[in-house]
Amino acid sequence: MTAISEAITKIKKAENDADQLIEDSKIKSSEIIEESKIKSTERVEAAKVSGYEEAKDIIFNAEAKAKKEAMSITAKAEEDVEKIKSKSMANIDEAASLIVKNIL
């Protein structure tokens, strides 16, 4: 009878150990899941920051390029205006002469 009692006690202890192991596993898996969620959130935030910084750099570079292009276009336009102005001024003397000749 002692052997049966010892067997029942061992079975009961094994059941308790199994229940405790299951409970410990549930707690551990919850901790792992929570840690994974935290790490995932951190990585998403890091990716957002990285993406934002990269976008800022792209925009800054695009603006710098556009400003440089605009300055180049403005300089070219000013140069063209000066050429037209010079040509016009050269013709003023001739036009004035013609007007004076026609009036007199």
C-alpha positions in Angstrom: 0.0 0.0 0.0 2.9 2.3 0.7 4.1 1.9 -2.9 0.7 3.0 -4.2 0.7 5.9 -1.8 4.2 6.9 -2.9 3.2 6.6 -6.6 0.1 8.8 -6.0 2.2 11.3 -4.2 4.8 11.3 -7.0 2.0 11.6 -9.6 0.5 14.5 -7.7 3.9 16.2 -7.4 4.5 15.7 -11.1 1.1 17.2 -11.9 1.9 20.2 -9.6 5.3 20.6 -11.2 3.7 20.4 -14.7 1.1 23.0 -13.7 3.9 25.3 -12.3 5.9 24.7 -15.5 2.8 25.7 -17.6 2.3 28.8 -15.5 5.9 29.7 -15.7 5.8 29.2 -19.5 2.8 31.4 -19.8 4.5 34.2 -17.8 7.7 33.8 -19.8 5.8 33.9 -23.1 3.9 37.0 -22.0 7.2 38.7 -21.1 8.7 37.7 -24.5 5.6 39.0 -26.4 5.7 42.3 -24.4 9.4 42.7 -25.0 8.9 42.0 -28.7 6.2 44.7 -28.9 8.5 47.2 -27.2 11.3 46.4 -29.5 9.0 46.5 -32.5 7.7 49.9 -31.5 11.3 51.2 -31.0 12.3 50.0 -34.4 9.3 51.5 -36.1 10.0 54.8 -34.3 13.7 54.6 -35.3 12.7 53.9 -38.9 10.3 56.9 -38.8 13.0 59.2 -37.5 15.5 57.9 -40.1 12.9 58.3 -42.9 12.1 61.8 -41.7 15.8 62.8 -41.6 16.4 61.3 -45.1 13.3 63.2 -46.4 14.7 66.4 -44.9 18.0 65.9 -46.6 16.3 65.1 -49.9 14.2 68.3 -49.6 17.1 70.4 -48.5 19.2 69.2 -51.5 16.3 69.7 -53.9 15.8 73.3 -52.6 19.5 74.0 -52.9 19.6 72.7 -56.4 16.5 74.7 -57.3 18.0 77.9 -55.9 21.2 77.3 -57.8 19.2 76.8 -61.0 17.0 79.8 -60.3 20.2 82.0 -59.8 21.6 80.7 -63.0 18.4 81.4 -64.9 18.3 84.9 -63.4 21.9 85.6 -64.3 21.3 84.5 -67.8 18.1 86.6 -68.1 20.0 89.7 -66.7 22.8 89.1 -69.3 20.2 88.8 -72.1 18.5 92.0 -70.9 21.8 93.9 -70.9 22.6 92.7 -74.4 19.2 93.9 -75.6 19.6 97.2 -73.8 23.1 97.7 -75.4 21.7 97.0 -78.8 18.8 99.3 -78.2 21.2 102.1 -77.0 23.3 101.7 -80.1 20.2 102.3 -82.3 19.1 105.4 -80.3 21.8 107.6 -81.9 20.8 106.5 -85.3 17.1 106.9 -84.6 17.7 110.3 -83.2 19.6 111.3 -86.3 16.9 110.1 -88.5 14.2 112.0 -86.6 16.3 115.2 -86.7 16.9 114.8 -90.4 13.2 114.2 -91.1 12.0 117.1 -89.0 14.6 119.5 -90.4 
